[in-house]
């Protein structure tokens, strides 16, 4: 056997290995029982930002009940979340929200794994996302679990007093308080000056007519007539005397 034949024999195992590899099912695209699309919003962010995963499934059976699972750093944070049902029909979509766990929120990359399962046990779990935490910002509810010593360490020693700020606008008036006890009656005050006379008021309406008076007593008119005649004669005499003097 010459050197060329020996070289050909060396390549035979390699060719067989390549043939087996190409014919293996692992070399072909994986066939999933249903199609899944997803989006992570935001793609990265701070540790106190809420994460939204929008999942959409195209399933051969429109009425199939589906469930979703989500893992963060290998820890299950969403378990068997059913899809949306409208009018008793499964819609095959989810809008899942969560915050990074406070004990798994270090700055850096954190894997998110998504798993979808139907009622027949078919599973699709290729969805994987590398979520990058850009900054660690504790959420307010984290402080509820801290001890007094830990809070004191975070709080630190009090700093110097700052400058007095500007006076703010007056606030709204408060509610009226309860009336106090009635005090003692004081001495009477002095009489004040007399005020100005007021304007005459309007004339009032005419009052009702009075009752008819009693009839008068009848008197003899003769003495009255005699007195009148005497007065007239006296006046005539005086007039004659005055006239004669002027003549």
WOQUICOR-V240400 format. One record per backbone hydrogen bond with DSSP energy under -1.0 kcal/mol. NH is the residue of the N-H (numbers start at 1). CO is the residue of the C=O. E is the energy in kcal/mol with one decimal. If there is no record, write none. Layout:
# WOQUICOR-V240400
NH,CO,E / NH,CO,E
This chain:
# WOQUICOR-V240400
6,2,-1.5 / 7,3,-1.7 / 8,4,-2.0 / 9,5,-2.1 / 10,6,-1.4 / 11,7,-1.1 / 15,11,-2.4 / 16,12,-2.5 / 17,13,-2.2 / 18,14,-2.3 / 19,15,-2.2 / 20,16,-2.4 / 21,17,-2.3 / 22,18,-2.5 / 23,19,-1.6 / 27,24,-1.5 / 28,25,-1.4 / 35,58,-1.9 / 37,56,-2.8 / 39,54,-1.3 / 41,52,-3.1 / 45,132,-1.6 / 47,135,-2.3 / 49,46,-1.3 / 51,98,-3.2 / 52,41,-3.3 / 53,96,-3.1 / 54,39,-2.5 / 55,94,-2.1 / 56,37,-2.7 / 57,92,-2.2 / 58,35,-2.6 / 64,61,-1.7 / 67,117,-2.5 / 68,81,-1.8 / 69,115,-2.4 / 70,78,-2.2 / 71,113,-2.6 / 72,75,-3.3 / 73,111,-2.4 / 75,72,-2.2 / 77,70,-2.3 / 78,70,-1.7 / 81,68,-2.6 / 83,66,-1.5 / 84,93,-1.5 / 86,89,-2.5 / 89,86,-1.3 / 91,84,-3.5 / 94,55,-2.0 / 96,53,-2.6 / 98,51,-1.7 / 104,101,-1.6 / 108,133,-1.5 / 110,131,-3.2 / 112,129,-3.1 / 113,71,-2.0 / 114,127,-2.1 / 115,69,-2.4 / 116,124,-2.8 / 117,67,-2.5 / 118,122,-2.1 / 121,118,-1.7 / 124,116,-2.6 / 129,112,-2.6 / 131,110,-2.7 / 133,108,-3.4 / 134,45,-1.8 / 142,139,-1.3 / 143,140,-1.3 / 145,142,-1.3 / 151,147,-2.4 / 152,148,-2.3 / 153,149,-2.0 / 154,150,-2.0 / 155,151,-2.8 / 156,152,-2.6 / 225,221,-1.9 / 226,222,-2.4 / 227,223,-2.1 / 228,224,-1.9 / 229,225,-2.2 / 230,226,-2.4 / 231,227,-2.0 / 232,228,-2.1 / 233,229,-2.6 / 234,230,-2.4 / 235,231,-2.0 / 236,232,-2.1 / 237,233,-2.4 / 238,234,-2.2 / 239,235,-1.9 / 240,236,-2.4 / 241,237,-2.2 / 242,238,-2.0 / 243,239,-2.1 / 244,240,-2.4 / 245,241,-1.8 / 246,242,-1.4 / 247,243,-1.1
